[in-house]
Amino acid sequence: MPGLPKNLLSSYQRYKNHMDQIAQWLASTAKKHGYVASKGIGAIKAPNPYVGPQTYTVALKEWLILGEFVAKQAPPIIVPAKLADIIEVSIRIRQTYKENIPEDPGDSGEERMAQSQNTLFLNMLRKLRHILEPLLPTERNTPEISAEVFNLFEQLDLEEPSEALEQAPDIIPSHAASSGPIYMAERPTDFEESSFALLLLLHDLHKLRAEVSTAWSRYKMCAEDLVAAAITTNTAVDLARSMADDMKSIFSKHGGEICMLELWYNAECSAAGTSESHRDQPGDEMNVKVFNIANIIFWSAHQLLTAFCNDLRRNPFPDMRRGTQEYVPQSDRNSKSLRELFAEDKEILLEMLPEFFYYCHTTKADASRPPVEDELSRGLRTMFETKEVTLPLAFAATLFLDIQHILDDRVDEGFRRMSDATHFVQANIEEELKFHEGIELATWPKENDMAVQQFVDTLQFWCHEDQQLSTAIRMKQHDTTGPFFLYRRHPWMCGVWKYYAQMRFHEISIVLVNAWDSIMSCAHLYNAMRRGTPREAMWKDFEVMAAPQDAKTFFLGDAPESADDCLERYELAMGASAFNLPKSTRKKKGLIHSKGGLKGLRELGLVHQAFKGRYCDGQGQTDLRADDVQKILDHATWEFKLNEQGHVEDINKDTTKTTTNLPVTKVLKIIHYVIQAEVSEILFDYLRLHRQCWRLLRFVKDNCRQDLIKLFGSDYITKESELPFVVGYVLMSAASTQEAGSLLKARLPGVLPTNKVLEDAIEVVVDMIREGAGALIVDHVLLKGLGVHIDIEYPEE
């Protein structure tokens, strides 16, 4: 299995890195001052002796010996502040585990503590801290450790190293570390250490769950787009599965992750004075007294999924069923008993699992799979085949239940928002296909229309035709649920579909507008008019479109001012080579077109783009990869300001910072808030702006027709696909140059430059803006249609 990308860190991996840093400093420092290694430091043979430095494992029992050796050196060796902080953090984490370790009912507390590897290691770390205390810097700040309450059993307070500690300078300089041997900490393999790893995994899952809950709470308050909430949720499950894969070798020695989770659950039941098998009332399916514990460690969801798998063994094709009175979405969950809470979760899952089953059954073959799928559906697809429930799947099912409880009776709004978005995309594309019907363009062959139509048909089949209901009727299900029931109860799935539709639409839009070149040519006409025009003549749609694009997209530098410069930049933007833009002293020659073709807009939403390979490209990718994470780290170095509730209040990008790796919980928060911040970039209606620009070019051509014929002849434009060149002729009419090579026809002999054509063309643009057509997208499509509000800052006059 792929596991967690190398540029992300789980809490357990970060802890192991800290242990390695302690071992590296102790061993390398002692060796530097003459220490002779005992048998406690053993070499690990590399597969190729010529690849990299030699690697050694430092036994834990050797740490105190090394520490004492270092402490005796004269003059004293200064211990790096970061090393002291790492030791302090490790002690606190180990102490937390000690206080919350589930006790085996067969052993007394004293016997267990005496045998505990954790206790021995904890004591060793404390002694090491004591030994090195005199060597610490005299002006050392107290280590910053961010306390994050992890209410695993209503008593666990797990403290984490702050980001400042993680980003502090390395204990061993990189040049020194690369030239010498590598020392690693000994890795215990006993049950105690595996339980410790499980605790840190549960801690990470708890924090991922909290971030997902925040996303859906914000979505419910209309403070967040459905896509941001859904991608956050899907990514959380991606990360959970990857972390579990990384720890399989640790857990497999003790029966696997589920076996260890069950042992932990049983021990917690015992610590609470009860047992897993206890039932308060006849018919209870679990010990409801410990429902909170079971819910926090995802055991209750695991049990419900396992029960459904057992039913599948008896009945391979379960009946679809309507809900009963057990689940009332708008009821107050906080006022319910533990038994009622479990019954509600059971009702939700058992009502939905048959829906998921038939969805997976009818899309079993690869050819019948939808182009995009959420992680819960994908995990259940595997469960229906294997009849096995994994911890990541139990985690995903718990997130599904959380979403139901957060949204209550508004859970079906996700389907409405997905449906509105996909209908918008379909209608827009169909309008565009009709708009340019009959216009032949070399850069937009008919095959493109066919590919775009196929995308529209895909949305129609999966989003607007109820495949589930058709399946139920075909299989003669008697108690079928309502239309689009799976979508209505699964906003997470709807959000993933909405992402797919919007990202593909964004891609298609950018490719199309670059091929037709209407926006690019109008950019140069708008640039010529906006100097000296009043504020009310601002083309709002164009300003919002251009703002997130690269500054050189339109003009290959600063916006030109003179007529000659405007023409020159226009020619470059339309794909002409700068080689043919000489001063008048150079010999004239035909225009050479750039090998790269026309200049054009680029796709936006850098963090959105990081998920494109996963959800849109059909490459079979099913997890978050290192290069995807790197795109986020490279292109989205964001800083947050948190409010009193710990939620992001302000977000901004710092391009001066670089980050090599992040904790999984931090990267999920970045993904969550940056995707939301990018929504307006992705939702902008480029096709509508293209049609607006094309119509504007028609008006300019008609309004300036007589003057352009006098300047360039009646055949200066022979077909409608050449409309973007109208701007070139308008600019050339006011420029001193007589010709522009093969891109545009030369001005007729004896005809002098004139500003009249440019002024008339500018008047067409100003009239369009004053009539309100220049703000249709910002004020109507985005605001009223998609709920995206954009503030425009006007320059000071």
C-alpha positions in Angstrom: 0.0 0.0 0.0 1.3 3.5 -0.7 1.0 4.9 2.8 1.3 8.5 3.8 3.1 10.8 1.4 6.7 11.4 2.6 6.1 15.1 2.8 3.3 14.6 5.4 3.8 13.5 9.0 1.5 11.6 11.3 1.8 12.2 15.1 3.5 8.8 15.4 6.0 9.5 12.6 6.8 12.9 14.0 7.4 11.2 17.4 9.7 8.7 15.8 11.6 11.5 14.0 12.1 13.2 17.4 13.5 10.0 18.8 15.9 9.7 15.9 17.0 13.3 16.4 17.8 12.6 20.0 19.7 9.4 19.1 21.6 11.3 16.3 22.7 14.1 18.6 23.7 11.8 21.4 25.7 9.4 19.3 27.3 11.8 16.9 28.3 14.2 19.7 29.7 11.5 21.9 31.7 10.0 19.0 33.0 13.4 18.1 34.5 13.7 21.6 36.1 10.2 21.6 33.3 7.9 22.8 33.9 4.3 21.8 30.7 2.6 20.8 29.6 -0.5 22.8 27.5 -3.3 21.5 24.5 -1.2 22.2 25.0 0.6 19.0 24.8 -1.9 16.2 25.3 -1.3 12.5 22.5 -1.9 10.0 24.0 -3.1 6.8 22.9 -1.1 3.8 21.9 -3.1 0.6 24.6 -1.3 -1.3 27.7 -0.2 0.6 28.3 2.5 -1.9 24.9 4.2 -1.4 24.8 6.9 1.3 26.4 6.9 4.8 26.2 3.9 7.1 23.2 3.7 9.4 23.2 2.6 13.0 20.6 1.8 15.6 21.2 3.3 19.1 19.7 1.0 21.7 17.5 2.8 24.3 19.7 1.5 27.2 22.7 3.3 25.6 21.1 6.8 25.7 21.9 7.5 29.4 25.5 6.2 28.9 25.9 8.6 26.0 24.3 11.4 27.9 26.5 11.0 30.9 29.6 10.9 28.6 28.6 14.1 26.9 27.8 15.8 30.2 31.4 15.1 31.5 33.2 16.8 28.7 35.3 19.9 29.3 34.7 22.5 28.2 31.0 21.9 28.6 29.0 21.1 25.4 26.0 23.3 24.9 22.9 21.3 24.3 20.8 22.7 21.4 17.5 24.3 22.6 15.5 22.3 20.1 16.9 19.0 21.5 15.8 20.0 25.0 12.4 20.9 23.7 12.0 17.6 21.8 12.9 15.7 25.0 10.3 17.7 26.9 7.6 17.1 24.3 8.4 13.4 24.2 8.1 13.1 28.0 4.7 14.8 28.0 3.4 12.6 25.2 4.7 9.4 27.0 3.2 10.7 30.3 -0.2 11.2 28.6 -0.1 7.6 27.3 0.9 6.3 30.8 -2.1 8.0 32.3 -4.6 6.6 29.8 -3.2 3.2 29.1 -6.0 0.6 29.2 -5.2 -1.9 32.0 -5.5 -5.6 31.4 -8.1 -6.9 34.0 -5.9 -10.0 34.6 -3.0 -7.9 36.0 -2.8 -5.7 39.0 -1.9 -2.0 38.4 1.5 -2.4 40.1 2.5 -5.5 38.1 1.5 -3.9 34.9 3.3 -0.7 35.6 6.5 -2.5 36.7 6.5 -4.4 33.4 5.6 -1.4 31.3 8.1 -0.6 28.5 6.5 2.8 28.4 7.3 3.5 32.1 10.9 2.4 31.6 11.3 4.6 28.6 9.5 7.5 30.3 11.9 7.2 33.3 14.9 7.1 30.9 13.8 10.3 29.2 13.4 12.0 32.5 16.9 10.9 33.6 18.3 12.1 30.3 16.7 15.5 30.7 18.2 15.7 34.2 21.6 14.7 33.0 21.6 17.3 30.2 20.0 20.1 32.3 23.3 21.8 33.2 24.3 21.9 29.5 21.2 23.8 28.3 21.6 27.4 27.0 21.4 30.0 29.8 18.9 32.1 27.9 16.5 29.5 26.9 12.8 30.1 26.4 10.2 27.7 27.7 9.4 25.3 24.9 6.2 26.3 23.1 3.8 23.3 23.2 0.3 23.8 21.9 -2.2 22.0 24.1 -4.9 20.3 22.0 -7.6 18.6 24.0 -8.2 15.1 22.8 -11.2 13.9 24.8 -10.7 10.3 23.9 -12.0 9.0 27.2 -13.0 12.4 28.7 -9.7 12.7 30.4 -6.9 12.6 27.8 -5.1 15.9 27.2 -2.5 15.2 24.5 0.0 18.0 24.0 1.8 18.5 20.7 4.9 20.3 19.6 4.2 23.7 18.2 4.9 24.5 14.5 7.7 26.9 15.7 9.5 23.9 17.3 9.1 21.8 14.1 10.5 24.7 11.9 13.4 25.5 14.3 17.0 24.9 12.9 18.1 21.3 12.7 19.9 19.9 15.8 22.7 18.6 13.5 23.6 20.9 10.6 22.6 19.4 7.3 26.2 19.4 5.9 27.5 17.6 9.0 24.6 15.1 9.0 25.2 14.2 5.3 28.9 13.6 5.8 28.8 11.3 8.8 26.9 8.2 9.8 23.2 8.2 10.5 22.0 7.2 13.9 18.4 6.0 14.6 16.5 5.2 17.7 15.7 1.6 18.6 12.2 0.7 17.6 10.3 -1.3 20.3 8.0 -3.9 18.8 6.1 -5.0 21.9 2.3 -4.6 22.5 2.9 -1.6 24.7 4.6 0.3 21.8 1.8 -0.8 19.4 -0.8 0.6 21.8 1.1 3.8 21.9 1.1 4.0 18.1 -2.7 3.3 18.1 -3.2 6.1 20.6 -1.4 8.6 18.4 -3.3 7.4 15.3 -6.6 7.9 17.1 -5.4 11.3 18.1 -4.8 12.2 14.5 -8.2 10.8 13.4 -9.9 12.7 16.2 -8.4 16.0 14.9 -9.2 15.2 11.3 -12.8 14.4 12.4 -13.0 17.8 14.2 -11.8 19.6 11.1 -14.4 17.8 9.0 -17.1 18.8 11.5 -16.0 22.4 11.3 -16.3 22.3 7.5 -19.9 21.0 7.5 -20.9 23.4 10.3 -19.7 26.3 8.2 -21.4 24.8 5.2 -24.7 24.7 7.1 -24.3 28.4 8.0 -23.7 29.2 4.3 -20.2 30.3 5.2 -18.6 27.6 3.0 -19.1 26.0 -0.4 -20.2 22.3 -0.6 -17.1 21.5 -2.5 -14.8 22.7 0.3 -16.6 20.6 2.8 -16.7 17.5 0.6 -13.0 17.6 -0.4 -12.0 18.2 3.2 -14.0 15.1 4.2 -12.7 12.9 1.4 -9.1 14.0 2.1 -9.5 13.2 5.8 -10.4 9.6 4.9 -7.5 9.5 2.4 -5.1 10.5 5.2 -6.7 8.1 7.7 -6.2 5.2 5.2 -2.6 6.2 4.5 -1.7 6.4 8.2 -3.3 3.1 8.9 -1.3 1.6 6.0 1.9 3.0 7.4 1.2 1.3 10.7 0.1 -2.1 9.4 3.4 -3.7 10.1 3.2 -2.4 13.7 -0.4 -3.6 14.3 -0.1 -6.9 12.4 2.2 -8.4 15.1 -0.8 -8.2 17.5 -3.7 -9.2 15.3 -4.1 -6.0 13.2 -5.7 -2.6 13.8 -9.2 -3.9 14.5 -8.0 -6.5 17.0 -6.0 -3.9 18.9 -8.9 -1.5 18.8 -11.2 -4.1 20.2 -8.7 -4.9 23.0 -8.5 -1.3 23.8 -12.3 -0.9 23.8 -12.7 -4.0 26.1 -10.1 -2.6 28.5 -11.8 0.8 28.6 -15.1 -1.0 29.4 -13.4 -2.8 32.3 -11.9 0.5 33.5 -15.4 1.9 33.5 -16.6 -0.9 35.7 -18.5 -2.8 33.0 -17.8 -5.1 30.1 -18.3 -5.2 26.4 -20.8 -8.0 26.7 -23.0 -6.2 29.3 -26.5 -5.3 28.1 -28.8 -3.0 30.1 -32.0 -4.3 28.4 -33.0 -7.3 26.4 -32.5 -6.5 22.7 -29.6 -4.1 23.2 -27.0 -4.6 20.5 -24.2 -3.0 22.5 -23.3 -1.9 26.0 -24.9 1.6 25.7 -23.2 2.7 28.9 -20.0 3.1 27.0 -21.5 4.4 23.7 -19.4 7.6 24.0 -16.2 5.7 24.2 -17.2 3.5 21.3 -18.2 6.5 19.2 -14.9 8.4 19.9 -12.8 5.4 18.9 -15.1 4.6 15.9 -16.0 1.3 17.4 -19.8 1.8 17.3 -19.7 2.5 13.5 -17.4 -0.6 13.1 -20.0 -2.7 14.9 -22.9 -1.5 12.8 -20.9 -2.1 9.6 -19.9 -5.6 10.8 -23.6 -6.4 11.6 -24.5 -5.5 8.0 -21.8 -7.7 6.6 -23.1 -10.6 8.7 -26.6 -9.9 7.2 -25.1 -10.0 3.7 -23.7 -13.5 4.4 -27.3 -14.6 5.0 -29.0 -12.5 2.4 -26.7 -11.5 -0.5 -29.2 -8.9 -1.8 -30.6 -6.8 1.0 -33.9 -5.1 0.7 -34.1 -1.3 0.3 -36.0 0.1 3.2 -37.6 3.3 4.3 -36.7 4.9 7.5 -38.7 4.4 10.7 -39.7 6.7 13.5 -36.3 6.1 15.2 -34.7 8.9 13.3 -36.2 12.4 13.3 -33.6 14.7 11.7 -34.8 18.0 13.4 -34.9 16.5 16.9 -32.4 17.6 19.6 -29.6 15.1 19.7 -28.1 16.7 22.9 -31.2 15.8 24.9 -31.2 12.1 23.9 -30.0 9.2 26.0 -27.0 7.1 25.0 -29.4 4.3 23.9 -31.3 6.7 21.7 -28.1 8.1 20.2 -27.0 4.6 19.2 -30.5 3.7 17.9 -30.4 6.8 15.8 -27.0 6.0 14.3 -28.1 2.5 13.6 -31.3 3.7 11.9 -29.3 6.1 9.6 -26.7 3.5 8.6 -29.1 0.6 8.1 -31.4 2.7 6.0 -28.5 3.9 3.8 -26.3 0.8 3.5 -28.7 -1.0 1.1 -28.6 2.1 -1.1 -24.8 2.0 -1.1 -24.9 -1.7 -1.8 -26.9 -1.4 -5.0 -25.0 1.6 -6.1 -21.8 -0.5 -5.8 -23.4 -3.6 -7.2 -24.6 -1.8 -10.4 -21.2 -0.1 -10.9 -19.1 -3.1 -10.1 -17.5 -3.4 -13.5 -14.8 -0.8 -14.3 -16.6 0.2 -17.5 -19.7 1.1 -15.5 -18.0 3.1 -12.8 -18.8 6.8 -12.4 -15.9 9.1 -13.2 -15.7 10.3 -9.6 -16.4 8.6 -6.3 -16.3 9.6 -2.6 -14.2 7.6 -0.1 -17.1 6.2 1.8 -18.6 4.7 -1.3 -15.2 3.3 -2.4 -14.5 1.8 1.1 -18.0 0.2 1.2 -17.5 -1.2 -2.3 -14.5 -3.2 -0.9 -16.4 -4.1 2.3 -19.3 -5.6 0.3 -16.8 -7.9 -1.4 -14.5 -8.9 1.5 -17.1 -8.6 4.4 -14.3 -7.0 6.4 -14.4 -3.6 8.1 -11.2 -1.6 8.4 -10.5 1.3 10.8 -10.4 3.9 8.0 -13.9 2.7 6.8 -15.3 2.9 10.3 -13.8 6.4 10.4 -15.5 7.3 7.1 -18.8 5.9 8.3 -18.5 8.0 11.5 -17.9 11.1 9.4 -21.0 10.3 7.4 -23.0 10.1 10.6 -21.5 13.3 11.9 -22.7 15.0 8.7 -26.2 13.8 9.2 -26.3 15.1 12.7 -24.8 18.5 11.8 -27.1 19.2 8.9 -30.2 17.6 10.4 -33.3 18.3 8.2 -31.1 20.3 5.7 -29.0 17.3 4.7 -30.7 17.2 1.2 -29.6 20.7 0.3 -26.4 19.2 -0.9 -28.2 17.5 -3.7 -30.0 20.7 -4.6 -26.6 22.6 -4.8 -25.0 19.8 -6.8 -28.0 19.7 -9.2 -28.0 23.5 -9.6 -24.3 23.5 -10.4 -24.5 20.7 -12.9 -27.6 22.1 -14.6 -25.7 25.5 -14.8 -22.7 23.8 -16.4 -24.9 21.9 -18.9 -27.0 24.9 -19.9 -23.9 27.0 -20.3 -22.1 24.5 -22.5 -25.2 23.9 -24.6 -25.6 27.6 -25.1 -22.0 27.9 -26.1 -22.2 25.0 -28.6 -25.3 26.7 -30.1 -23.6 30.1 -30.1 -20.6 29.1 -32.2 -22.5 26.7 -34.4 -21.5 27.2 -38.0 -18.3 29.1 -37.2 -15.3 27.2 -38.3 -12.1 27.7 -36.3 -8.8 25.9 -36.9 -7.9 26.0 -33.2 -11.3 24.5 -32.2 -12.0 21.4 -34.3 -15.4 19.6 -34.3 -13.8 16.8 -32.2 -13.7 19.4 -29.3 -17.5 19.9 -29.6 -18.0 16.1 -29.4 -15.8 15.8 -26.3 -17.6 18.6 -24.6 -21.0 17.1 -25.4 -19.8 13.8 -23.9 -19.0 15.6 -20.7 -22.6 17.1 -20.7 -24.0 13.6 -21.3 -22.0 12.2 -18.4 -23.5 14.8 -16.0 -26.9 14.0 -17.3 -26.6 10.3 -16.8 -25.0 10.4 -13.3 -26.5 13.6 -11.8 -29.9 14.0 -13.4 -31.1 10.5 -14.0 -31.9 8.4 -10.9 -29.8 5.2 -11.5 -30.7 4.0 -8.0 -34.4 4.1 -8.6 -34.0 2.4 -12.0 -32.1 -0.4 -10.3 -34.7 -0.8 -7.6 -37.5 -1.1 -10.2 -35.4 -3.5 -12.2 -34.8 -5.7 -9.2 -38.4 -5.5 -8.1 -37.8 -3.9 -4.8 -41.1 -3.5 -3.0 -40.3 -0.8 -0.4 -38.2 1.6 -2.5 -37.0 4.9 -1.2 -37.7 8.3 -2.8 -36.1 9.7 -6.0 -32.4 10.4 -5.8 -32.4 9.2 -2.2 -28.7 8.4 -2.0 -27.8 11.8 -3.3 -30.3 13.5 -1.0 -28.8 11.8 2.1 -25.2 12.0 1.0 -24.1 15.6 0.6 -20.5 14.4 0.8 -21.0 12.5 -2.5 -22.8 15.5 -4.0 -19.9 17.8 -3.1 -17.4 15.5 -4.9 -19.6 15.5 -8.0 -19.9 19.3 -7.8 -16.1 19.5 -7.7 -15.9 17.2 -10.8 -18.4 19.2 -12.7 -16.9 22.6 -11.9 -13.3 21.6 -12.4 -14.0 20.0 -15.8 -16.1 23.0 -16.8 -13.3 25.4 -15.7 -10.8 23.4 -17.8 -13.1 23.3 -20.8 -13.8 27.0 -20.5 -10.1 28.0 -20.4 -9.3 25.8 -23.4 -12.2 27.2 -25.3 -11.6 30.9 -24.6 -7.9 30.5 -25.5 -8.9 28.8 -28.8 -11.4 31.5 -29.8 -9.2 34.4 -28.4 -12.1 36.8 -27.9 -11.1 37.6 -24.3 -7.5 38.2 -25.1 -8.2 40.6 -27.9 -10.8 42.5 -25.8 -8.3 42.8 -23.1 -6.2 45.0 -25.4 -9.2 47.1 -26.4 -10.3 47.5 -22.8 -6.7 48.6 -21.9 -6.8 51.3 -24.5 -10.1 52.7 -23.2 -9.7 52.5 -19.4 -7.2 55.4 -19.1 -9.1 58.6 -18.5 -12.5 56.9 -18.2 -14.7 57.5 -15.1 -15.1 54.9 -12.4 -18.5 53.9 -13.6 -17.0 52.8 -16.9 -15.1 49.9 -15.2 -15.8 46.6 -16.8 -16.4 44.6 -13.6 -16.6 41.2 -15.2 -13.3 41.7 -17.0 -11.6 43.1 -13.9 -12.6 40.1 -11.8 -11.5 37.7 -14.5 -8.1 39.3 -15.0 -7.2 39.8 -11.3 -6.1 36.3 -10.4 -4.3 35.7 -13.8 -0.6 36.2 -14.1 0.3 39.9 -14.6 2.0 39.0 -17.9 -0.9 37.0 -19.3 -2.3 39.8 -21.4 0.5 42.2 -22.1 3.7 40.2 -21.4 4.6 42.9 -18.9 3.1 46.2 -17.8 0.0 47.4 -19.6 1.1 49.5 -22.7 0.1 53.2 -23.1 1.0 54.5 -26.5 -0.8 53.4 -29.6 2.4 51.8 -31.1 3.0 49.9 -27.8 -0.6 48.8 -27.7 -0.3 47.3 -31.2 3.0 45.7 -30.5 1.7 44.0 -27.3 -1.4 42.9 -29.1 0.6 41.2 -31.8 2.7 39.4 -29.2 -0.4 38.3 -27.3 -1.9 36.9 -30.5 1.1 34.7 -31.0 3.4 36.8 -33.0 7.2 36.5 -32.4 9.1 39.4 -30.9 11.6 38.8 -33.7 9.4 40.6 -36.1 8.8 43.7 -33.9 11.9 45.7 -34.8 12.5 49.4 -34.9 11.9 51.1 -38.2 15.5 50.8 -39.2 15.3 47.0 -39.4 14.6 45.4 -42.7 10.9 44.5 -43.1 9.9 40.9 -43.2 6.8 38.7 -42.8 5.4 38.1 -39.3 6.7 34.9 -37.6 4.2 33.3 -35.3 5.4 32.0 -31.9 5.9 28.3 -31.8 3.8 28.2 -28.6 0.8 29.5 -30.5 -1.5 32.1 -29.0 -0.9 33.4 -25.5 -3.7 32.6 -23.2 -5.4 32.3 -19.8 -4.3 29.7 -17.4 -6.4 27.4 -15.2 -6.7 28.7 -11.7 -7.3 27.3 -8.2 -3.8 25.9 -7.4 -5.1 23.7 -4.5 -8.1 22.7 -6.6 -5.7 21.6 -9.3 -3.8 19.4 -6.9 -6.9 17.1 -6.7 -7.6 17.2 -10.4 -5.7 14.0 -11.1 -7.6 12.2 -8.4 -11.1 13.3 -9.4 -11.1 14.4 -13.0 -8.5 12.8 -15.2 -9.7 9.2 -15.0 -6.2 7.9 -14.2 -7.3 5.5 -11.5 -5.6 7.5 -8.7 -7.3 6.9 -5.4 -5.1 8.6 -2.8 -3.3 11.8 -2.1 0.2 11.5 -3.5 3.5 13.2 -2.6 3.5 15.4 -5.7 -0.1 16.5 -5.0 0.9 17.5 -1.5 4.0 19.3 -2.9 1.8 21.4 -5.2 -0.1 22.5 -2.1 3.1 23.2 -0.2 4.8 25.0 -3.1 2.0 27.1 -4.4 -0.1 27.7 -1.3 2.0 28.8 1.7 -0.9 30.2 3.6 -1.0 31.8 7.1 -4.1 31.8 9.3 -5.4 34.0 12.0 -7.6 32.0 14.5 -10.5 33.3 16.4 -11.4 32.4 20.0 -13.1 29.2 18.9 -10.0 28.1 17.0 -11.5 28.6 13.6 -9.8 30.5 10.8 -10.8 34.1 10.8 -8.3 35.5 8.3 -6.2 33.9 5.6 -3.4 35.2 3.5 -0.6 33.9 1.3 3.1 34.4 2.1 5.1 33.6 -1.0 8.4 34.1 0.8 8.0 31.0 2.9 8.7 27.4 1.9 7.6 24.3 3.7 9.0 20.8 3.1 6.5 18.8 5.2 3.5 19.3 7.4 1.5 17.3 10.0 -1.6 15.7 8.5 -3.9 17.8 10.6 -2.3 21.0 9.4 -2.4 20.1 5.7 -6.1 19.2 6.0 -6.8 22.7 7.6 -4.9 24.3 4.7 -6.8 22.3 2.1 -10.1 23.1 3.8 -9.7 26.9 3.9 -7.7 27.4 0.7 -10.2 25.5 -1.4 -12.9 27.8 0.0 -10.8 30.8 -0.7 -10.4 29.7 -4.4 -14.1 29.2 -5.0 -14.6 32.5 -6.9 -11.6 31.6 -9.2 -13.1 28.3 -10.2 -16.7 29.5 -10.5 -16.1 32.4 -12.7 -18.1 32.1 -15.9 -15.5 32.3 -18.7 -17.8 31.1 -21.4 -20.4 33.8 -20.7 -17.6 36.4 -20.8 -16.3 34.9 -24.0 -19.8 35.3 -25.6 -20.0 38.8 -24.2 -16.6 39.6 -25.8 -17.6 38.0 -29.1 -20.7 40.1 -29.3 -18.7 43.2 -28.4 -16.3 42.4 -31.3 -19.3 42.2 -33.6 -20.6 45.6 -32.4 -17.1 47.1 -32.8 -16.8 45.7 -36.3 -20.2 47.0 -37.3 -19.7 50.4 -35.7 -16.3 51.0 -37.3 -16.9 49.1 -40.5 -16.8 52.1 -42.9 -13.7 53.6 -41.4 -11.9 50.2 -41.3 -12.7 49.6 -45.0 -11.2 53.0 -45.9 -8.1 52.2 -43.9 -7.5 48.5 -44.8 -9.8 47.6 -47.7 -13.1 45.7 -47.8 -11.4 42.3 -47.4 -9.6 43.1 -44.1 -11.9 40.5 -42.5 -13.5 37.7 -44.6 -15.1 35.4 -42.0 -16.4 35.6 -38.5 -13.7 33.5 -37.0 -11.3 36.4 -37.7 -13.3 38.8 -35.4 -10.5 39.0 -32.7 -8.4 40.7 -35.4 -10.8 43.6 -35.4 -9.0 44.9 -32.3 -5.7 44.7 -34.1 -7.0 46.8 -36.9 -8.5 49.3 -34.5 -5.2 49.7 -32.7 -3.2 49.8 -36.0 -5.4 52.6 -37.3 -4.0 54.9 -34.6 -0.4 53.6 -34.7 2.4 55.0 -36.7 3.4 51.7 -38.3 2.0 51.0 -41.7 1.8 47.2 -41.5 2.1 44.3 -39.1 3.3 41.5 -41.3 1.1 38.6 -42.1 -1.0 38.9 -38.9 -2.9 41.9 -40.2 -3.3 43.5 -43.6 -1.3 46.7 -44.2 -2.9 50.1 -44.1 -3.7 51.2 -47.6 -1.1 53.4 -49.3 -1.3 57.1 -48.5 -3.8 56.6 -45.5 -2.6 58.3 -42.4 -3.1 57.2 -38.8 -6.3 58.4 -37.1 -7.7 58.3 -33.6 -11.3 58.3 -34.7 -11.6 54.5 -35.1 -10.1 53.8 -31.7 -12.4 56.4 -30.1 -15.5 54.9 -31.8 -14.5 51.4 -30.6 -13.9 52.7 -27.1 -17.4 54.3 -27.2 -18.9 50.9 -27.9 -17.2 49.4 -24.9 -18.3 52.3 -22.6 -21.9 52.0 -23.8 -21.8 48.2 -23.1 -20.6 48.9 -19.6 -23.0 51.7 -18.8 -25.9 49.6 -19.9 -25.0 47.0 -17.2 -23.8 44.3 -19.5 -20.3 44.6 -18.1 -21.3 43.3 -14.7 -23.7 40.5 -15.5 -21.4 37.8 -14.2 -20.3 39.5 -11.0 -23.6 41.0 -10.0 -26.0 38.3 -11.3 -24.4 34.9 -12.2 -21.9 34.8 -9.3 -23.9 36.7 -6.7 -27.5 35.7 -7.3 -27.0 32.4 -9.1 -24.0 30.9 -7.2 -24.0 32.9 -4.0 -20.5 34.2 -4.5 -20.0 37.9 -3.4 -17.0 39.8 -4.8 -15.9 43.2 -3.5 -14.1 45.4 -6.0 -11.6 48.0 -4.7 -11.7 51.0 -6.9 -8.5 53.0 -7.5 -8.3 56.4 -5.9 -9.1 59.2 -8.4 
